[in-house]
């Protein structure tokens, strides 16, 4: 069209430049709008997919009548295998659960498990499940490094759908029973069961330990726990103390208790473990 007009050559160049500039701006605007629309639609789809996944998981956890085969297909997770549940919580608000998900994936790799089922719950909490053919060696996690601003509770590995449920309940309970960064329910099961009634638990500790329950005597309590579990030799090795030092501490503990360590041995051991957990939770 420009070529049919009787315009000077210089004018034609200016017009073409202006048209090209406007066309480029329009094209850039269209591309930007398309990218924005795609990102928004993808975000809506992801939120919808995450919502459906969480609803499906919550139905399984509630014990609803669920088609297990359909649920496995929907979740991409073998519910019938041995399941180990994790609950990962951030200490502060985050922009999302990406960091929590990365932590769960790293823990799965350490345990030799496939990529876990991940279910974000808000911006600070992640539910996760590992599906394996064996019981993972959770002691391997003790040597792993983890972000300092997260806490991880891990349930006991169990079979099938019921194991999927029970291990999750235990992972939640583990974090409630102990304030450490990594808490295995198997380590705090008795404390968790007893701590359902905090007042009763405190009464039990004070009644059983007497003056040994005082915070200043924490080293004595640790020594008695090690002794009750492994004897004098085992306690010496575990605590890095001379046997005579262990024996001296045991005598001090007996003086505070007012009786032999062999008296009410089971109750004493339980009270000591609970007192240790209570001290950690308070710090």
Residue pairs with C-beta under 8 A, 6 or more apart in sequence:
2 12
2 15
2 16
3 12
5 12
7 15
50 119
50 120
52 74
53 74
53 75
53 119
54 119
54 120
54 121
56 66
56 71
56 74
56 75
57 75
57 117
57 119
57 127
59 66
59 71
60 66
60 71
60 79
60 161
60 164
60 165
61 164
61 165
61 168
63 165
66 161
68 79
68 80
68 161
71 79
72 78
72 79
72 80
75 117
76 117
77 117
77 129
77 131
78 131
79 131
79 160
79 161
79 164
80 160
80 161
81 131
81 132
81 133
81 159
81 160
82 131
82 132
82 133
82 134
82 135
82 157
82 158
82 159
82 163
83 129
83 130
83 131
83 157
83 158
83 159
83 160
83 163
83 164
83 167
84 111
84 113
84 129
84 130
84 132
84 135
84 136
84 138
84 154
84 155
84 156
84 157
84 167
85 127
85 128
85 129
85 130
85 154
85 155
85 164
85 167
85 168
85 170
85 171
86 104
86 107
86 116
86 126
86 127
86 128
86 129
86 130
86 152
86 153
86 154
86 155
86 171
87 125
87 126
87 127
87 128
87 152
87 153
87 168
87 171
87 172
87 174
87 175
88 100
88 103
88 104
88 125
88 126
88 128
88 150
88 151
88 152
88 153
89 124
89 125
89 126
89 150
89 151
89 152
89 153
89 175
90 99
90 100
90 123
90 124
90 125
90 149
90 150
91 149
91 150
91 151
92 124
92 149
93 123
93 124
94 100
94 123
94 124
95 123
96 120
96 123
97 118
97 120
97 123
97 124
97 125
97 126
99 147
99 150
100 120
100 125
100 126
100 150
101 118
101 120
101 126
103 146
103 147
103 150
103 152
104 116
104 118
104 126
104 128
105 115
105 116
106 144
107 141
107 144
107 152
108 114
108 115
108 116
108 128
108 130
110 140
110 141
110 144
111 130
111 132
111 136
111 137
111 138
111 140
111 141
112 132
112 136
113 130
113 131
113 132
113 136
114 130
114 131
114 132
116 128
116 129
116 130
116 131
117 128
117 129
117 131
118 126
118 127
118 128
119 126
119 127
119 128
120 126
120 127
121 127
127 168
129 164
129 167
129 168
130 136
132 157
135 157
136 157
138 154
138 184
138 186
141 154
141 182
142 182
146 152
146 181
146 182
148 181
150 181
151 175
151 179
151 180
151 181
151 182
151 183
152 181
152 182
152 183
153 170
153 171
153 172
153 173
153 174
153 175
153 183
153 185
154 171
154 174
154 182
154 183
154 184
154 185
155 166
155 167
155 168
155 169
155 170
155 171
155 174
155 185
156 166
156 167
156 170
156 185
156 186
156 189
157 163
157 167
158 164
158 166
158 167
170 185
170 189
170 192
171 185
173 185
173 188
173 192
174 183
174 184
174 185
174 187
174 188
174 192
175 183
176 192
176 195
177 183
177 188
177 191
177 192
177 195
177 277
177 281
178 187
178 188
178 191
178 277
178 280
178 281
179 280
179 281
179 282
179 283
180 280
185 192
188 277
190 270
190 273
190 274
191 273
191 274
191 277
194 200
194 201
194 204
194 270
194 274
195 201
195 274
195 277
201 274
201 278
202 278
204 270
204 271
204 274
205 213
205 271
205 274
205 275
205 278
206 213
208 264
208 267
208 268
208 270
208 271
209 221
209 256
209 257
209 268
209 271
209 272
209 275
210 256
210 257
210 258
211 217
211 256
211 257
212 220
212 221
212 224
212 253
212 256
212 257
213 271
213 275
215 279
217 253
217 256
218 276
218 279
219 249
220 249
220 252
220 253
220 256
221 253
221 272
221 275
221 276
222 239
222 276
223 235
223 239
223 241
223 246
223 249
223 250
223 253
224 249
224 250
224 253
224 261
224 268
224 272
225 269
225 272
225 273
225 276
226 234
226 235
226 238
226 239
226 246
227 234
227 235
227 246
227 250
227 261
228 261
228 265
228 268
228 269
228 272
229 235
229 269
230 237
230 238
232 243
232 246
232 247
232 250
233 243
235 241
235 246
236 242
236 243
236 245
236 246
239 246
241 249
250 261
253 261
254 260
254 261
257 268
261 268
